[in-house]
Amino acid sequence: MKQLKFLLERSAFGVCNYLGQKMGIASARVRLYFIYISFITLGSPLILYLFAAFWLNLRKYIKNRRNLIWR
């Protein structure tokens, strides 16, 4: 069960972890709130989640490219 949890957390783009660190709360609580909001609003926060995942990956890519130029 722990391996499945680790796999899901690792492949979830780190959006909840990032938001939890920025807001100063546990990422598990952010995930829980996200799940509750998704059920209440019939899944519309999934669009926001995917946008945030795309933005974080793009930001990481730009940061890595910038580091390669200065080496």
CHARMM-style PDB file with segment names, atoms N, HN, CA, C and O in Angstrom:
ATOM      1  N   MET     1       0.813  -1.186   0.000  1.00  0.00      PROA
ATOM      2  CA  MET     1       0.000   0.000   0.000  1.00  0.00      PROA
ATOM      3  C   MET     1       0.866   1.262   0.000  1.00  0.00      PROA
ATOM      4  O   MET     1       0.531   2.248  -0.658  1.00  0.00      PROA
ATOM      5  N   LYS     2       1.980   1.230   0.740  1.00  0.00      PROA
ATOM      6  HN  LYS     2       2.252   0.429   1.275  1.00  0.00      PROA
ATOM      7  CA  LYS     2       2.858   2.397   0.789  1.00  0.00      PROA
ATOM      8  C   LYS     2       3.501   2.665  -0.570  1.00  0.00      PROA
ATOM      9  O   LYS     2       3.718   3.818  -0.942  1.00  0.00      PROA
ATOM     10  N   GLN     3       3.806   1.592  -1.312  1.00  0.00      PROA
ATOM     11  HN  GLN     3       3.630   0.656  -1.009  1.00  0.00      PROA
ATOM     12  CA  GLN     3       4.407   1.768  -2.636  1.00  0.00      PROA
ATOM     13  C   GLN     3       3.423   2.432  -3.584  1.00  0.00      PROA
ATOM     14  O   GLN     3       3.810   3.284  -4.383  1.00  0.00      PROA
ATOM     15  N   LEU     4       2.162   2.051  -3.505  1.00  0.00      PROA
ATOM     16  HN  LEU     4       1.848   1.359  -2.856  1.00  0.00      PROA
ATOM     17  CA  LEU     4       1.134   2.663  -4.342  1.00  0.00      PROA
ATOM     18  C   LEU     4       0.968   4.144  -4.001  1.00  0.00      PROA
ATOM     19  O   LEU     4       0.848   4.983  -4.893  1.00  0.00      PROA
ATOM     20  N   LYS     5       0.963   4.458  -2.708  1.00  0.00      PROA
ATOM     21  HN  LYS     5       1.061   3.776  -1.982  1.00  0.00      PROA
ATOM     22  CA  LYS     5       0.847   5.853  -2.282  1.00  0.00      PROA
ATOM     23  C   LYS     5       2.042   6.666  -2.783  1.00  0.00      PROA
ATOM     24  O   LYS     5       1.868   7.780  -3.275  1.00  0.00      PROA
ATOM     25  N   PHE     6       3.254   6.117  -2.663  1.00  0.00      PROA
ATOM     26  HN  PHE     6       3.396   5.212  -2.264  1.00  0.00      PROA
ATOM     27  CA  PHE     6       4.453   6.814  -3.116  1.00  0.00      PROA
ATOM     28  C   PHE     6       4.401   7.039  -4.626  1.00  0.00      PROA
ATOM     29  O   PHE     6       4.766   8.115  -5.100  1.00  0.00      PROA
ATOM     30  N   LEU     7       3.956   6.047  -5.380  1.00  0.00      PROA
ATOM     31  HN  LEU     7       3.660   5.173  -4.995  1.00  0.00      PROA
ATOM     32  CA  LEU     7       3.856   6.167  -6.832  1.00  0.00      PROA
ATOM     33  C   LEU     7       2.860   7.253  -7.229  1.00  0.00      PROA
ATOM     34  O   LEU     7       3.137   8.046  -8.129  1.00  0.00      PROA
ATOM     35  N   LEU     8       1.712   7.297  -6.571  1.00  0.00      PROA
ATOM     36  HN  LEU     8       1.487   6.653  -5.840  1.00  0.00      PROA
ATOM     37  CA  LEU     8       0.704   8.308  -6.890  1.00  0.00      PROA
ATOM     38  C   LEU     8       1.177   9.707  -6.519  1.00  0.00      PROA
ATOM     39  O   LEU     8       0.942  10.657  -7.266  1.00  0.00      PROA
ATOM     40  N   GLU     9       1.838   9.843  -5.375  1.00  0.00      PROA
ATOM     41  HN  GLU     9       2.028   9.071  -4.768  1.00  0.00      PROA
ATOM     42  CA  GLU     9       2.328  11.163  -4.971  1.00  0.00      PROA
ATOM     43  C   GLU     9       3.439  11.644  -5.890  1.00  0.00      PROA
ATOM     44  O   GLU     9       3.512  12.832  -6.202  1.00  0.00      PROA
ATOM     45  N   ARG    10       4.298  10.746  -6.323  1.00  0.00      PROA
ATOM     46  HN  ARG    10       4.239   9.781  -6.070  1.00  0.00      PROA
ATOM     47  CA  ARG    10       5.405  11.123  -7.188  1.00  0.00      PROA
ATOM     48  C   ARG    10       4.912  11.511  -8.577  1.00  0.00      PROA
ATOM     49  O   ARG    10       5.469  12.413  -9.204  1.00  0.00      PROA
ATOM     50  N   SER    11       3.885  10.845  -9.056  1.00  0.00      PROA
ATOM     51  HN  SER    11       3.433  10.113  -8.547  1.00  0.00      PROA
ATOM     52  CA  SER    11       3.413  11.109 -10.410  1.00  0.00      PROA
ATOM     53  C   SER    11       2.344  12.190 -10.471  1.00  0.00      PROA
ATOM     54  O   SER    11       1.794  12.444 -11.543  1.00  0.00      PROA
ATOM     55  N   ALA    12       2.042  12.820  -9.374  1.00  0.00      PROA
ATOM     56  HN  ALA    12       2.488  12.614  -8.503  1.00  0.00      PROA
ATOM     57  CA  ALA    12       0.995  13.847  -9.345  1.00  0.00      PROA
ATOM     58  C   ALA    12       1.556  15.243  -9.574  1.00  0.00      PROA
ATOM     59  O   ALA    12       0.921  16.227  -9.196  1.00  0.00      PROA
ATOM     60  N   PHE    13       2.721  15.349 -10.179  1.00  0.00      PROA
ATOM     61  HN  PHE    13       3.237  14.549 -10.486  1.00  0.00      PROA
ATOM     62  CA  PHE    13       3.330  16.607 -10.597  1.00  0.00      PROA
ATOM     63  C   PHE    13       3.794  17.498  -9.450  1.00  0.00      PROA
ATOM     64  O   PHE    13       4.441  18.512  -9.714  1.00  0.00      PROA
ATOM     65  N   GLY    14       3.505  17.183  -8.214  1.00  0.00      PROA
ATOM     66  HN  GLY    14       2.979  16.360  -7.999  1.00  0.00      PROA
ATOM     67  CA  GLY    14       3.961  17.981  -7.095  1.00  0.00      PROA
ATOM     68  C   GLY    14       3.193  19.265  -6.868  1.00  0.00      PROA
ATOM     69  O   GLY    14       3.662  20.138  -6.138  1.00  0.00      PROA
ATOM     70  N   VAL    15       2.042  19.401  -7.466  1.00  0.00      PROA
ATOM     71  HN  VAL    15       1.661  18.692  -8.059  1.00  0.00      PROA
ATOM     72  CA  VAL    15       1.264  20.634  -7.335  1.00  0.00      PROA
ATOM     73  C   VAL    15       0.793  20.823  -5.895  1.00  0.00      PROA
ATOM     74  O   VAL    15       0.940  21.912  -5.339  1.00  0.00      PROA
ATOM     75  N   CYS    16       0.239  19.797  -5.293  1.00  0.00      PROA
ATOM     76  HN  CYS    16       0.120  18.913  -5.744  1.00  0.00      PROA
ATOM     77  CA  CYS    16      -0.250  19.920  -3.920  1.00  0.00      PROA
ATOM     78  C   CYS    16       0.895  20.159  -2.948  1.00  0.00      PROA
ATOM     79  O   CYS    16       0.749  20.919  -1.991  1.00  0.00      PROA
ATOM     80  N   ASN    17       2.026  19.519  -3.184  1.00  0.00      PROA
ATOM     81  HN  ASN    17       2.144  18.901  -3.962  1.00  0.00      PROA
ATOM     82  CA  ASN    17       3.195  19.731  -2.342  1.00  0.00      PROA
ATOM     83  C   ASN    17       3.673  21.174  -2.448  1.00  0.00      PROA
ATOM     84  O   ASN    17       3.987  21.800  -1.436  1.00  0.00      PROA
ATOM     85  N   TYR    18       3.729  21.697  -3.651  1.00  0.00      PROA
ATOM     86  HN  TYR    18       3.474  21.188  -4.474  1.00  0.00      PROA
ATOM     87  CA  TYR    18       4.157  23.080  -3.876  1.00  0.00      PROA
ATOM     88  C   TYR    18       3.208  24.060  -3.184  1.00  0.00      PROA
ATOM     89  O   TYR    18       3.650  24.982  -2.499  1.00  0.00      PROA
ATOM     90  N   LEU    19       1.910  23.855  -3.368  1.00  0.00      PROA
ATOM     91  HN  LEU    19       1.551  23.106  -3.925  1.00  0.00      PROA
ATOM     92  CA  LEU    19       0.927  24.740  -2.740  1.00  0.00      PROA
ATOM     93  C   LEU    19       0.997  24.648  -1.214  1.00  0.00      PROA
ATOM     94  O   LEU    19       0.882  25.661  -0.524  1.00  0.00      PROA
ATOM     95  N   GLY    20       1.183  23.443  -0.694  1.00  0.00      PROA
ATOM     96  HN  GLY    20       1.276  22.621  -1.255  1.00  0.00      PROA
ATOM     97  CA  GLY    20       1.295  23.260   0.748  1.00  0.00      PROA
ATOM     98  C   GLY    20       2.502  23.977   1.323  1.00  0.00      PROA
ATOM     99  O   GLY    20       2.420  24.578   2.395  1.00  0.00      PROA
ATOM    100  N   GLN    21       3.625  23.917   0.615  1.00  0.00      PROA
ATOM    101  HN  GLN    21       3.692  23.429  -0.255  1.00  0.00      PROA
ATOM    102  CA  GLN    21       4.819  24.607   1.090  1.00  0.00      PROA
ATOM    103  C   GLN    21       4.623  26.118   1.047  1.00  0.00      PROA
ATOM    104  O   GLN    21       5.034  26.820   1.971  1.00  0.00      PROA
ATOM    105  N   LYS    22       4.010  26.619   0.000  1.00  0.00      PROA
ATOM    106  HN  LYS    22       3.676  26.049  -0.750  1.00  0.00      PROA
ATOM    107  CA  LYS    22       3.789  28.064  -0.121  1.00  0.00      PROA
ATOM    108  C   LYS    22       2.816  28.591   0.943  1.00  0.00      PROA
ATOM    109  O   LYS    22       2.986  29.701   1.447  1.00  0.00      PROA
ATOM    110  N   MET    23       1.805  27.795   1.278  1.00  0.00      PROA
ATOM    111  HN  MET    23       1.667  26.893   0.869  1.00  0.00      PROA
ATOM    112  CA  MET    23       0.822  28.232   2.252  1.00  0.00      PROA
ATOM    113  C   MET    23       1.197  27.840   3.683  1.00  0.00      PROA
ATOM    114  O   MET    23       0.571  28.306   4.635  1.00  0.00      PROA
ATOM    115  N   GLY    24       2.200  27.000   3.838  1.00  0.00      PROA
ATOM    116  HN  GLY    24       2.709  26.622   3.064  1.00  0.00      PROA
ATOM    117  CA  GLY    24       2.646  26.599   5.171  1.00  0.00      PROA
ATOM    118  C   GLY    24       1.779  25.546   5.827  1.00  0.00      PROA
ATOM    119  O   GLY    24       1.699  25.492   7.055  1.00  0.00      PROA
ATOM    120  N   ILE    25       1.119  24.700   5.027  1.00  0.00      PROA
ATOM    121  HN  ILE    25       1.184  24.744   4.030  1.00  0.00      PROA
ATOM    122  CA  ILE    25       0.311  23.622   5.582  1.00  0.00      PROA
ATOM    123  C   ILE    25       0.765  22.309   4.953  1.00  0.00      PROA
ATOM    124  O   ILE    25       1.498  22.308   3.965  1.00  0.00      PROA
ATOM    125  N   ALA    26       0.333  21.210   5.523  1.00  0.00      PROA
ATOM    126  HN  ALA    26      -0.262  21.211   6.326  1.00  0.00      PROA
ATOM    127  CA  ALA    26       0.737  19.892   5.039  1.00  0.00      PROA
ATOM    128  C   ALA    26       0.146  19.632   3.658  1.00  0.00      PROA
ATOM    129  O   ALA    26      -0.995  19.996   3.375  1.00  0.00      PROA
ATOM    130  N   SER    27       0.941  18.998   2.809  1.00  0.00      PROA
ATOM    131  HN  SER    27       1.868  18.702   3.039  1.00  0.00      PROA
ATOM    132  CA  SER    27       0.470  18.711   1.457  1.00  0.00      PROA
ATOM    133  C   SER    27      -0.674  17.703   1.468  1.00  0.00      PROA
ATOM    134  O   SER    27      -1.508  17.712   0.563  1.00  0.00      PROA
ATOM    135  N   ALA    28      -0.727  16.836   2.473  1.00  0.00      PROA
ATOM    136  HN  ALA    28      -0.050  16.828   3.208  1.00  0.00      PROA
ATOM    137  CA  ALA    28      -1.839  15.881   2.578  1.00  0.00      PROA
ATOM    138  C   ALA    28      -3.157  16.618   2.777  1.00  0.00      PROA
ATOM    139  O   ALA    28      -4.183  16.210   2.233  1.00  0.00      PROA
ATOM    140  N   ARG    29      -3.138  17.690   3.543  1.00  0.00      PROA
ATOM    141  HN  ARG    29      -2.304  18.021   3.985  1.00  0.00      PROA
ATOM    142  CA  ARG    29      -4.356  18.470   3.764  1.00  0.00      PROA
ATOM    143  C   ARG    29      -4.779  19.187   2.479  1.00  0.00      PROA
ATOM    144  O   ARG    29      -5.971  19.297   2.192  1.00  0.00      PROA
ATOM    145  N   VAL    30      -3.809  19.672   1.711  1.00  0.00      PROA
ATOM    146  HN  VAL    30      -2.841  19.583   1.944  1.00  0.00      PROA
ATOM    147  CA  VAL    30      -4.125  20.317   0.437  1.00  0.00      PROA
ATOM    148  C   VAL    30      -4.767  19.304  -0.504  1.00  0.00      PROA
ATOM    149  O   VAL    30      -5.752  19.613  -1.173  1.00  0.00      PROA
ATOM    150  N   ARG    31      -4.211  18.096  -0.556  1.00  0.00      PROA
ATOM    151  HN  ARG    31      -3.410  17.845  -0.013  1.00  0.00      PROA
ATOM    152  CA  ARG    31      -4.799  17.038  -1.399  1.00  0.00      PROA
ATOM    153  C   ARG    31      -6.226  16.731  -0.978  1.00  0.00      PROA
ATOM    154  O   ARG    31      -7.120  16.584  -1.812  1.00  0.00      PROA
ATOM    155  N   LEU    32      -6.424  16.636   0.336  1.00  0.00      PROA
ATOM    156  HN  LEU    32      -5.698  16.755   1.013  1.00  0.00      PROA
ATOM    157  CA  LEU    32      -7.752  16.326   0.847  1.00  0.00      PROA
ATOM    158  C   LEU    32      -8.752  17.415   0.463  1.00  0.00      PROA
ATOM    159  O   LEU    32      -9.853  17.107   0.004  1.00  0.00      PROA
ATOM    160  N   TYR    33      -8.384  18.681   0.645  1.00  0.00      PROA
ATOM    161  HN  TYR    33      -7.490  18.931   1.018  1.00  0.00      PROA
ATOM    162  CA  TYR    33      -9.266  19.780   0.256  1.00  0.00      PROA
ATOM    163  C   TYR    33      -9.524  19.771  -1.244  1.00  0.00      PROA
ATOM    164  O   TYR    33     -10.640  20.044  -1.686  1.00  0.00      PROA
ATOM    165  N   PHE    34      -8.505  19.460  -2.020  1.00  0.00      PROA
ATOM    166  HN  PHE    34      -7.598  19.239  -1.660  1.00  0.00      PROA
ATOM    167  CA  PHE    34      -8.675  19.400  -3.465  1.00  0.00      PROA
ATOM    168  C   PHE    34      -9.681  18.314  -3.858  1.00  0.00      PROA
ATOM    169  O   PHE    34     -10.517  18.522  -4.737  1.00  0.00      PROA
ATOM    170  N   ILE    35      -9.594  17.171  -3.206  1.00  0.00      PROA
ATOM    171  HN  ILE    35      -8.915  17.002  -2.492  1.00  0.00      PROA
ATOM    172  CA  ILE    35     -10.535  16.078  -3.487  1.00  0.00      PROA
ATOM    173  C   ILE    35     -11.954  16.492  -3.112  1.00  0.00      PROA
ATOM    174  O   ILE    35     -12.890  16.261  -3.878  1.00  0.00      PROA
ATOM    175  N   TYR    36     -12.118  17.097  -1.946  1.00  0.00      PROA
ATOM    176  HN  TYR    36     -11.358  17.284  -1.324  1.00  0.00      PROA
ATOM    177  CA  TYR    36     -13.453  17.539  -1.526  1.00  0.00      PROA
ATOM    178  C   TYR    36     -14.036  18.557  -2.498  1.00  0.00      PROA
ATOM    179  O   TYR    36     -15.197  18.454  -2.896  1.00  0.00      PROA
ATOM    180  N   ILE    37     -13.233  19.530  -2.874  1.00  0.00      PROA
ATOM    181  HN  ILE    37     -12.290  19.614  -2.551  1.00  0.00      PROA
ATOM    182  CA  ILE    37     -13.714  20.562  -3.804  1.00  0.00      PROA
ATOM    183  C   ILE    37     -14.050  19.944  -5.159  1.00  0.00      PROA
ATOM    184  O   ILE    37     -15.016  20.353  -5.804  1.00  0.00      PROA
ATOM    185  N   SER    38     -13.267  18.971  -5.587  1.00  0.00      PROA
ATOM    186  HN  SER    38     -12.483  18.639  -5.063  1.00  0.00      PROA
ATOM    187  CA  SER    38     -13.540  18.315  -6.873  1.00  0.00      PROA
ATOM    188  C   SER    38     -14.877  17.593  -6.858  1.00  0.00      PROA
ATOM    189  O   SER    38     -15.612  17.630  -7.845  1.00  0.00      PROA
ATOM    190  N   PHE    39     -15.199  16.935  -5.747  1.00  0.00      PROA
ATOM    191  HN  PHE    39     -14.602  16.905  -4.946  1.00  0.00      PROA
ATOM    192  CA  PHE    39     -16.485  16.245  -5.655  1.00  0.00      PROA
ATOM    193  C   PHE    39     -17.649  17.232  -5.596  1.00  0.00      PROA
ATOM    194  O   PHE    39     -18.693  17.004  -6.205  1.00  0.00      PROA
ATOM    195  N   ILE    40     -17.469  18.308  -4.875  1.00  0.00      PROA
ATOM    196  HN  ILE    40     -16.620  18.494  -4.380  1.00  0.00      PROA
ATOM    197  CA  ILE    40     -18.546  19.290  -4.730  1.00  0.00      PROA
ATOM    198  C   ILE    40     -18.829  19.997  -6.048  1.00  0.00      PROA
ATOM    199  O   ILE    40     -19.988  20.225  -6.396  1.00  0.00      PROA
ATOM    200  N   THR    41     -17.770  20.347  -6.786  1.00  0.00      PROA
ATOM    201  HN  THR    41     -16.829  20.161  -6.504  1.00  0.00      PROA
ATOM    202  CA  THR    41     -17.952  21.112  -8.020  1.00  0.00      PROA
ATOM    203  C   THR    41     -17.909  20.236  -9.269  1.00  0.00      PROA
ATOM    204  O   THR    41     -17.756  20.746 -10.379  1.00  0.00      PROA
ATOM    205  N   LEU    42     -18.040  18.956  -9.100  1.00  0.00      PROA
ATOM    206  HN  LEU    42     -18.164  18.542  -8.198  1.00  0.00      PROA
ATOM    207  CA  LEU    42     -18.086  17.989 -10.200  1.00  0.00      PROA
ATOM    208  C   LEU    42     -16.823  17.993 -11.069  1.00  0.00      PROA
ATOM    209  O   LEU    42     -16.903  17.841 -12.288  1.00  0.00      PROA
ATOM    210  N   GLY    43     -15.673  18.164 -10.444  1.00  0.00      PROA
ATOM    211  HN  GLY    43     -15.607  18.287  -9.454  1.00  0.00      PROA
ATOM    212  CA  GLY    43     -14.411  17.989 -11.152  1.00  0.00      PROA
ATOM    213  C   GLY    43     -13.828  19.206 -11.829  1.00  0.00      PROA
ATOM    214  O   GLY    43     -12.797  19.087 -12.492  1.00  0.00      PROA
ATOM    215  N   SER    44     -14.432  20.367 -11.695  1.00  0.00      PROA
ATOM    216  HN  SER    44     -15.269  20.464 -11.157  1.00  0.00      PROA
ATOM    217  CA  SER    44     -13.888  21.542 -12.389  1.00  0.00      PROA
ATOM    218  C   SER    44     -12.504  21.971 -11.888  1.00  0.00      PROA
ATOM    219  O   SER    44     -11.760  22.558 -12.673  1.00  0.00      PROA
ATOM    220  N   PRO    45     -12.110  21.718 -10.631  1.00  0.00      PROA
ATOM    221  CA  PRO    45     -10.746  22.075 -10.221  1.00  0.00      PROA
ATOM    222  C   PRO    45      -9.663  21.260 -10.929  1.00  0.00      PROA
ATOM    223  O   PRO    45      -8.485  21.608 -10.848  1.00  0.00      PROA
ATOM    224  N   LEU    46     -10.032  20.203 -11.610  1.00  0.00      PROA
ATOM    225  HN  LEU    46     -10.989  19.921 -11.676  1.00  0.00      PROA
ATOM    226  CA  LEU    46      -9.041  19.430 -12.362  1.00  0.00      PROA
ATOM    227  C   LEU    46      -8.382  20.284 -13.440  1.00  0.00      PROA
ATOM    228  O   LEU    46      -7.199  20.108 -13.734  1.00  0.00      PROA
ATOM    229  N   ILE    47      -9.129  21.192 -14.020  1.00  0.00      PROA
ATOM    230  HN  ILE    47     -10.090  21.335 -13.781  1.00  0.00      PROA
ATOM    231  CA  ILE    47      -8.566  22.092 -15.028  1.00  0.00      PROA
ATOM    232  C   ILE    47      -7.512  22.987 -14.390  1.00  0.00      PROA
ATOM    233  O   ILE    47      -6.438  23.187 -14.958  1.00  0.00      PROA
ATOM    234  N   LEU    48      -7.814  23.525 -13.215  1.00  0.00      PROA
ATOM    235  HN  LEU    48      -8.686  23.363 -12.754  1.00  0.00      PROA
ATOM    236  CA  LEU    48      -6.839  24.353 -12.500  1.00  0.00      PROA
ATOM    237  C   LEU    48      -5.614  23.549 -12.099  1.00  0.00      PROA
ATOM    238  O   LEU    48      -4.489  24.043 -12.175  1.00  0.00      PROA
ATOM    239  N   TYR    49      -5.831  22.306 -11.671  1.00  0.00      PROA
ATOM    240  HN  TYR    49      -6.745  21.905 -11.609  1.00  0.00      PROA
ATOM    241  CA  TYR    49      -4.721  21.444 -11.264  1.00  0.00      PROA
ATOM    242  C   TYR    49      -3.807  21.159 -12.451  1.00  0.00      PROA
ATOM    243  O   TYR    49      -2.585  21.238 -12.319  1.00  0.00      PROA
ATOM    244  N   LEU    50      -4.373  20.832 -13.595  1.00  0.00      PROA
ATOM    245  HN  LEU    50      -5.365  20.767 -13.702  1.00  0.00      PROA
ATOM    246  CA  LEU    50      -3.560  20.549 -14.778  1.00  0.00      PROA
ATOM    247  C   LEU    50      -2.824  21.792 -15.258  1.00  0.00      PROA
ATOM    248  O   LEU    50      -1.681  21.700 -15.706  1.00  0.00      PROA
ATOM    249  N   PHE    51      -3.468  22.959 -15.170  1.00  0.00      PROA
ATOM    250  HN  PHE    51      -4.396  23.035 -14.806  1.00  0.00      PROA
ATOM    251  CA  PHE    51      -2.801  24.200 -15.525  1.00  0.00      PROA
ATOM    252  C   PHE    51      -1.618  24.464 -14.590  1.00  0.00      PROA
ATOM    253  O   PHE    51      -0.540  24.852 -15.040  1.00  0.00      PROA
ATOM    254  N   ALA    52      -1.826  24.252 -13.281  1.00  0.00      PROA
ATOM    255  HN  ALA    52      -2.702  23.937 -12.915  1.00  0.00      PROA
ATOM    256  CA  ALA    52      -0.741  24.454 -12.314  1.00  0.00      PROA
ATOM    257  C   ALA    52       0.394  23.466 -12.554  1.00  0.00      PROA
ATOM    258  O   ALA    52       1.564  23.832 -12.437  1.00  0.00      PROA
ATOM    259  N   ALA    53       0.068  22.221 -12.886  1.00  0.00      PROA
ATOM    260  HN  ALA    53      -0.882  21.923 -12.981  1.00  0.00      PROA
ATOM    261  CA  ALA    53       1.103  21.232 -13.176  1.00  0.00      PROA
ATOM    262  C   ALA    53       1.900  21.640 -14.410  1.00  0.00      PROA
ATOM    263  O   ALA    53       3.126  21.536 -14.421  1.00  0.00      PROA
ATOM    264  N   PHE    54       1.217  22.097 -15.433  1.00  0.00      PROA
ATOM    265  HN  PHE    54       0.220  22.181 -15.423  1.00  0.00      PROA
ATOM    266  CA  PHE    54       1.894  22.558 -16.640  1.00  0.00      PROA
ATOM    267  C   PHE    54       2.799  23.743 -16.322  1.00  0.00      PROA
ATOM    268  O   PHE    54       3.941  23.794 -16.778  1.00  0.00      PROA
ATOM    269  N   TRP    55       2.290  24.697 -15.538  1.00  0.00      PROA
ATOM    270  HN  TRP    55       1.362  24.655 -15.168  1.00  0.00      PROA
ATOM    271  CA  TRP    55       3.058  25.896 -15.196  1.00  0.00      PROA
ATOM    272  C   TRP    55       4.300  25.540 -14.376  1.00  0.00      PROA
ATOM    273  O   TRP    55       5.377  26.084 -14.624  1.00  0.00      PROA
ATOM    274  N   LEU    56       4.164  24.638 -13.409  1.00  0.00      PROA
ATOM    275  HN  LEU    56       3.290  24.196 -13.208  1.00  0.00      PROA
ATOM    276  CA  LEU    56       5.320  24.244 -12.589  1.00  0.00      PROA
ATOM    277  C   LEU    56       6.378  23.533 -13.424  1.00  0.00      PROA
ATOM    278  O   LEU    56       7.573  23.771 -13.251  1.00  0.00      PROA
ATOM    279  N   ASN    57       5.940  22.662 -14.328  1.00  0.00      PROA
ATOM    280  HN  ASN    57       4.969  22.469 -14.469  1.00  0.00      PROA
ATOM    281  CA  ASN    57       6.900  21.972 -15.188  1.00  0.00      PROA
ATOM    282  C   ASN    57       7.586  22.935 -16.146  1.00  0.00      PROA
ATOM    283  O   ASN    57       8.785  22.809 -16.395  1.00  0.00      PROA
ATOM    284  N   LEU    58       6.852  23.879 -16.676  1.00  0.00      PROA
ATOM    285  HN  LEU    58       5.878  23.981 -16.474  1.00  0.00      PROA
ATOM    286  CA  LEU    58       7.435  24.881 -17.561  1.00  0.00      PROA
ATOM    287  C   LEU    58       8.434  25.748 -16.798  1.00  0.00      PROA
ATOM    288  O   LEU    58       9.511  26.063 -17.305  1.00  0.00      PROA
ATOM    289  N   ARG    59       8.072  26.124 -15.597  1.00  0.00      PROA
ATOM    290  HN  ARG    59       7.197  25.868 -15.186  1.00  0.00      PROA
ATOM    291  CA  ARG    59       8.962  26.927 -14.766  1.00  0.00      PROA
ATOM    292  C   ARG    59      10.254  26.178 -14.436  1.00  0.00      PROA
ATOM    293  O   ARG    59      11.339  26.759 -14.466  1.00  0.00      PROA
ATOM    294  N   LYS    60      10.131  24.884 -14.122  1.00  0.00      PROA
ATOM    295  HN  LYS    60       9.249  24.412 -14.098  1.00  0.00      PROA
ATOM    296  CA  LYS    60      11.308  24.060 -13.828  1.00  0.00      PROA
ATOM    297  C   LYS    60      12.191  23.930 -15.072  1.00  0.00      PROA
ATOM    298  O   LYS    60      13.417  23.975 -14.975  1.00  0.00      PROA
ATOM    299  N   TYR    61      11.569  23.770 -16.228  1.00  0.00      PROA
ATOM    300  HN  TYR    61      10.573  23.734 -16.307  1.00  0.00      PROA
ATOM    301  CA  TYR    61      12.312  23.651 -17.487  1.00  0.00      PROA
ATOM    302  C   TYR    61      13.082  24.938 -17.788  1.00  0.00      PROA
ATOM    303  O   TYR    61      14.249  24.890 -18.177  1.00  0.00      PROA
ATOM    304  N   ILE    62      12.432  26.078 -17.608  1.00  0.00      PROA
ATOM    305  HN  ILE    62      11.484  26.117 -17.293  1.00  0.00      PROA
ATOM    306  CA  ILE    62      13.092  27.363 -17.868  1.00  0.00      PROA
ATOM    307  C   ILE    62      14.247  27.573 -16.886  1.00  0.00      PROA
ATOM    308  O   ILE    62      15.314  28.053 -17.270  1.00  0.00      PROA
ATOM    309  N   LYS    63      14.033  27.218 -15.637  1.00  0.00      PROA
ATOM    310  HN  LYS    63      13.167  26.828 -15.325  1.00  0.00      PROA
ATOM    311  CA  LYS    63      15.079  27.366 -14.631  1.00  0.00      PROA
ATOM    312  C   LYS    63      16.292  26.498 -14.968  1.00  0.00      PROA
ATOM    313  O   LYS    63      17.431  26.941 -14.824  1.00  0.00      PROA
ATOM    314  N   ASN    64      16.051  25.263 -15.416  1.00  0.00      PROA
ATOM    315  HN  ASN    64      15.126  24.902 -15.533  1.00  0.00      PROA
ATOM    316  CA  ASN    64      17.157  24.372 -15.787  1.00  0.00      PROA
ATOM    317  C   ASN    64      17.881  24.871 -17.026  1.00  0.00      PROA
ATOM    318  O   ASN    64      19.105  24.765 -17.106  1.00  0.00      PROA
ATOM    319  N   ARG    65      17.157  25.408 -17.985  1.00  0.00      PROA
ATOM    320  HN  ARG    65      16.163  25.494 -17.919  1.00  0.00      PROA
ATOM    321  CA  ARG    65      17.779  25.944 -19.203  1.00  0.00      PROA
ATOM    322  C   ARG    65      18.640  27.157 -18.871  1.00  0.00      PROA
ATOM    323  O   ARG    65      19.713  27.332 -19.448  1.00  0.00      PROA
ATOM    324  N   ARG    66      18.189  27.978 -17.966  1.00  0.00      PROA
ATOM    325  HN  ARG    66      17.317  27.836 -17.497  1.00  0.00      PROA
ATOM    326  CA  ARG    66      18.936  29.162 -17.572  1.00  0.00      PROA
ATOM    327  C   ARG    66      20.247  28.768 -16.881  1.00  0.00      PROA
ATOM    328  O   ARG    66      21.273  29.421 -17.078  1.00  0.00      PROA
ATOM    329  N   ASN    67      20.215  27.723 -16.088  1.00  0.00      PROA
ATOM    330  HN  ASN    67      19.382  27.193 -15.928  1.00  0.00      PROA
ATOM    331  CA  ASN    67      21.412  27.243 -15.409  1.00  0.00      PROA
ATOM    332  C   ASN    67      22.423  26.664 -16.404  1.00  0.00      PROA
ATOM    333  O   ASN    67      23.631  26.800 -16.215  1.00  0.00      PROA
ATOM    334  N   LEU    68      21.927  26.024 -17.456  1.00  0.00      PROA
ATOM    335  HN  LEU    68      20.945  25.914 -17.610  1.00  0.00      PROA
ATOM    336  CA  LEU    68      22.831  25.448 -18.452  1.00  0.00      PROA
ATOM    337  C   LEU    68      23.594  26.521 -19.233  1.00  0.00      PROA
ATOM    338  O   LEU    68      24.733  26.301 -19.645  1.00  0.00      PROA
ATOM    339  N   ILE    69      22.971  27.668 -19.432  1.00  0.00      PROA
ATOM    340  HN  ILE    69      22.045  27.847 -19.097  1.00  0.00      PROA
ATOM    341  CA  ILE    69      23.605  28.738 -20.190  1.00  0.00      PROA
ATOM    342  C   ILE    69      24.790  29.306 -19.422  1.00  0.00      PROA
ATOM    343  O   ILE    69      25.814  29.629 -20.023  1.00  0.00      PROA
ATOM    344  N   TRP    70      24.669  29.432 -18.117  1.00  0.00      PROA
ATOM    345  HN  TRP    70      23.836  29.169 -17.629  1.00  0.00      PROA
ATOM    346  CA  TRP    70      25.700  30.076 -17.315  1.00  0.00      PROA
ATOM    347  C   TRP    70      26.813  29.126 -16.884  1.00  0.00      PROA
ATOM    348  O   TRP    70      27.756  29.561 -16.221  1.00  0.00      PROA
ATOM    349  N   ARG    71      26.738  27.882 -17.227  1.00  0.00      PROA
ATOM    350  HN  ARG    71      25.973  27.528 -17.765  1.00  0.00      PROA
ATOM    351  CA  ARG    71      27.793  26.925 -16.840  1.00  0.00      PROA
ATOM    352  C   ARG    71      28.922  26.945 -17.801  1.00  0.00      PROA
ATOM    353  OT1 ARG    71      29.891  26.207 -17.631  1.00  0.00      PROA
TER     354      ARG     71
END
